[in-house]
Amino acid sequence: MKVGIVGAGNVATHLVKGLVKAGMEVSVINSRTIASAQSLAQHAPAAAITDSLNFKLSPPADIYLLAVPDRTLPQLLQEVNFPEGVIVAHTSGTQPLELLMSSLPGVETGVFYPLQTFSKEKDVDWKPIPICIETSSQHAELTLVNLGRLLSNQVVLMNGETRRKLHVAAVFACNFTNHLWGVAQDLLQKAELPVNLLEPLVQETVQKAFQFPPFSVQTGPAKRGDSITIDAHVQLLQSEPQYLQLYQVLTKSIQTVAESEPFLGKQA
């Protein structure tokens, strides 16, 4: 089974690395720029590289994975040309399967969504990464599930609505959390304090969040109603209005949840 990769960004990079490591043949890599495709092809020396979206002229593949930003996917689907009978899947957490189905007659379509944050410069272990699968046919489902199992121990069938809800949760758990760590790092650097002072705290917070319901182990001044400390923090953040706004929004959210804790406890 041969795989074609459309895209050369973070997700595409790790897909190529993971598939090659799993023994799959990546037959073609497409990018808007040849230089990007060439760079990615270093991890798959047998792959042809192209900036053309007419894949009928490229070396054949059985599966094409569209690892491109959500905002560019609709336009790409207007321009791309695949051979009939192949399987085409996007890797988006939010784009509907129906977008592919309506845009690509003559091919089987699917979603191959890996739930992970990817950066080119950091390797990942594919085995624990959930891969969410949705398809337009049983054949595509079997094929994409088998492909997913070559990479991961967690391959999950999931419809589009559920996948989008998962993606929202992932934004809170990953993207927003990472941003807040960036805020904390900026504040420390401006205070000329070493960033690694926070490392034990961050590690304990993450570990505890998977051992207990996070709301039940919330700590800090907002949880305990410590208005004196909150007011002191607000004063310290007067010179950082964007951070002050975040602080106030999150403080209010924590207080609101704390007030509803008896209700939350009954639901647990």
Buried (B, 14 or more C-beta within 10 A) or exposed (E): EBBBBBBBBBBBBBBBBBBBEEEBBBBBBBBBEBEBBEBBBEBBEEBBBBEEBEBEEBBEBBBBBBBBEEEEBEEBBEEBEBBEEBBBBBBBBBBBBEBBBEBBEEBBBBBBBBBBBBEBEEEBEBEEBBBBBBBBEEEBBEBBBEBBEBBBEBBBEBEBEEBBEBBEEBEEBEEEBEEEEEBBEEBBEEEEEEEEEBEEEEEEBEEEBEEEEEBEEBEEBBBEEEEEEBEEBEEBBEEBEEBBEBBBEBBEEBBEBBEEEEEEEEEE
